[in-house]
Amino acid sequence: MDVQDKPPFTASPPKSGPAESRRLITASRIGEANRARVLQVLHTDGPASRAQLARALNVNRATIASILQPLIDDGALVEGEPVSAAVTGGKPARPLWFSHHGPLLGGVRISPDGVTVALMGIDGKIRVQASRAYARDASGEAIMEAIEESADECFVGRKIIGIGVGAAGMVNATTGTIISMHLTPGLNGLQVGARLQGRYGVPVLVDHHPRVQALGDRWFGLGRHLQDFASVYTGEALGFGIVYQGAIVRGRDGAGGESGHTTVQLDGAPCRCGRQGCWETVATLGWLRERAAELQLPQAESMDSAALVALSDEGNAAAADLMDLYARNLAVGMANNEEVLGSGTYIMHGDVCGGGEPMREAIQAWMIKLPLDRGQPATVLFADTQDPMTLLGGGGLILASTFSITV
């Protein structure tokens, strides 16, 4: 693959806090912000000419030309073939789009059972992908070796501008450390950011998996046209990545987003985190399988949303009731968020998407019933069952920091 000899951009950690908010906006920062806005418009709307971008951003052609030229010079954007002018006349337009040979980004997804790494372009197209599995009782060093082996397959010999990591468990986004992961203790305290940065010599940004997933939705997925939404991960764990007025909600050092451990029942079942009644205790695969076993449903030990919906479609009344209860339990946590932040749209990923339209409709129905009625209920969307949004979100994390976009 042809790559540039020198990365044209430099990623830096997201900036926040009182010191940052007091800084004056310099000319260079204004330029970065304007270029960021152009990239967001292209990601949202697709290839566009200079005239179309000028209209979309409400600036004149001279201004849009000054914003675009550095992106063209540095290889981020490329001009396409001329498009015929309209029947009313005019000069043929040359739409701008992301260069296949432009900046390269790294994305890493660390889960309880394994790691997946991707090399991608600024256009969001994955060029190379590699994965490794590890046991849940593996040591931190064994897990780090699996991460590095996968990363070597994707990054060695290629010039990348940064690596974005979406990690399961509690994460310190400032230090790039996984604080704890109940399912895989070997991840506890893993300084994945420092290790990868030392190995590849590029900035590495680490964030909580659902937030990185939300960045994937924001840059490349169903959230591209939305300023407010929540990206919901479902499966053995639960989590939100919340986009509010176009920005990711993180909290101090990335402490926000542990929605699976918000309390939905004060005297509820014990949770892996050591508390009681967490949302995870009633709306994850572990709960679903326990309840399926109590109901003596077939293959209860491997029950998931797809199998549950299939049983319901076959006329199994117990499965149909369980599906509705599972949908309600999932909606409870989302309804709580709706009362606090009013995200309005919930883009769901993971196991629940295997249930297809019947499951989506069941959750949507509860999202109409549970939150206060404001005349416009929240919308529930399902991503593709095999979508790569967390990997793409790692690239989005680097894009956002590189171009000084508030994330």
Salt bridges, closest charged atoms under 4 A:
GLU20 OE1 - ARG23 NH1 3.00
GLU20 OE2 - ARG29 NH2 3.00
GLU79 OE2 - ARG50 NH1 2.46
GLU79 OE1 - ARG94 NH1 3.85
ASP113 OD1 - ARG136 NE 2.66
ASP123 OD1 - ARG127 NH1 3.21
GLU141 OE2 - ARG195 NH2 3.20
GLU148 OE2 - ARG195 NH2 3.19
GLU148 OE1 - ARG199 NH1 3.42
GLU149 OE1 - ARG132 NE 3.15
ASP152 OD2 - ARG199 NH2 2.72
GLU153 OE2 - ARG132 NH2 2.64
ASP207 OD1 - ARG211 NH2 2.71
ASP207 OD2 - ARG250 NE 2.66
ASP217 OD2 - HIS349 NE2 2.83
GLU236 OE1 - ARG136 NH2 2.46
GLU258 OE2 - HIS208 NE2 3.75
GLU280 OE2 - HIS261 NE2 3.76
GLU280 OE1 - ARG272 NH2 3.13
GLU294 OE1 - ARG291 NE 3.21
GLU339 OE1 - ARG374 NH2 3.15
GLU357 OE2 - ARG360 NH2 2.89
ASP387 OD2 - HIS349 ND1 3.05
